[in-house]
Amino acid sequence: MYKDYFGFKENPFSIAPNPRYLYMSTMHQEALAHLVYGSTSEGCITLLTGEVGTGKTTISRYFLNRLPKDTVIAFIINPKLTVDELLSTICDEFQVTVAADTPTTKDYIDSLNHYLLEAHGSGSQAVLMIDEAQNLDLEVLEMLRLLTNLETDRRKLLKIFLLGQSQLASILSRPDLEQINQRITGRYHLRELERDDVSAYISHRISVAGGGRSQLFSRAAVKEIYKLSRGIPRVINSLCDCALLGAYSENRDSVNSKIVKKAAAEMFENRQAEKKSSFLVKYLLVPASITAALLVLVWYRIEMRPAGDELRKPEPPVTEQKVQESPPPSLKGAI
């Protein structure tokens, strides 16, 4: 709505992970260096973690777009899979044909191994990247460890990159996952943006979107955005988007701190409303629905009970009647 008003060619603060908008802070440069090293070294698995909204997916797509053209890539964004579903998805991403009508785990691995050997023979590197990897089941993590055994005498055939939230590192540190943990040869944790980076981040996105005014946000507005977002890029994008809409609605040429606060109040109020709605559904409506269903079930069983199945009234207890003894005959006068 405000795109033409401020002279943008596209929305500068979309939350879509567009690699064109990646702002290369010092942390993002280091994260990218770890990913590049993971693709060129002889290691097995590279781990990139970070809190929600810090830019893991965006930088991973930036990295994938800059890999050599002969690199073959499997990118999995839905890791809630069984072992066979994971193998099937990997084969689909690599366009590997599995001959069996009802493939077994062995069929998938044999077909994948054959494909990776051919790719290696032609000079291609195979990359498997899994987003939201904190959702992987333990059995699937064990299968990923087994996939690292696909190798030649000198080189691993498959480079694996795991992206996930902070708990992924905790999961992989479990004693029963020690074997896969030992095969992680590169690790990096992506943190929030520093205070000085937020202004540069906002200006970078405005520039990429075609905006001509780098000072579209006042210093006070940027300071407020950092305070409210805690430096998380996704939250910065949402705040800036709402603030620009607010400035447009007020016919202003720039965003000040007052507009940012209004945008934040509206944005966070909507989130609180969503949480409240979720609470009502979870703790009030659902239990009430269960109770109503139970009452209907009890009523149904009472109403549908056969007529002859009614409770019988207990018969009164039988009491013994005392027999009144007649007095013995009198002997008087018999003498």
Steps between C-alpha positions, in 0.01 A plus 500: 500500500781743587740376231427769241464768767862455615637412156576130556514247219402223742422453866829556689390328821341178389569210738561264205860365509614681184881468478520829307412680822759328716688756708856382557570586859820367655307205640341420165838513330635251754197275457544504123869418538409191705253386234753550221766313695255215556448467125870502411659309787506126555259525791166324538239724660477876550268642765345849492279594794328819611190637663176536306517780241878558505542421128613135480285418200589822317876450533471132408324591175761766433763230548324249273464758222879548497604138484671380178259425217589132501383463863188287546279612787227341711327757721248363752277751680263252669706268721205335680561179308558134567825339391357369173319828433828685546683268260215526251509882520877508451469277194224725363711812552795339320262353238619149584283219364442208734415191296303306762121538505492506880854612589662393824753704693776300332355574154509874569855495634632283216343726237628812675850357535508411129392853408756666730782287356403606150484866606843470660638337187377794290656754737177613667453559871173392668357720778217412737357791701227451761320800650324491840719202588408522870182314397684192373418174678786310662466216247534750215811654660650152519426449129678827421802362684485188284482714186836649594643151442434538128853578389797410290844430640579872496177695506151517648236474231238713678544831684229545764393839641262518796320827577300533818407688811722508807359177647647306207847531655363370830333205327820403322697512826301209642713195591303271267576734206874514565582328170327759284624782724858394434441534125402866522812674373366855485274691742375856517231669708335802338404767752289816486627816330702745705365851563730659240394245237129578515528837327721353227263205466198727442689721254623192310150363448366841394781528245440153356128575467579809294429766763690823447487632854734324739383719792144379476518402869618757754775410747247493780282266294792263438587505869141410586497222239812346649353520849173334398646237266808410708690491171305209348481565122153349451352718775684804357336432163152477652547820702636695203220377276232612749680829563519586129131425467436731794709780346314455171161522672609826670647644175846525654827486308688305766454280806554640848509321835135582571390317188719202591339480844154507344601226257641291783185543709287381213729212409552367851134553588404270212746240626356520851153455355618191312653358820179574692293329232730198511470491881121508485489218247750285688388549858131593478333398176666160463426381856143634471452308174628180660266543796202561271585190297515288816162630615345419164648151516354439849158629390508281191579189700218571745244573227595202283501244784253213433168515687556165671834616629351727760612470853286271706369621828630288786240273657426561865690263728315196625450519873434200711164505678504385859257215573305583808501205735166404663508471876514149637161346600400561851494194733281667749181293566647193344597366838 
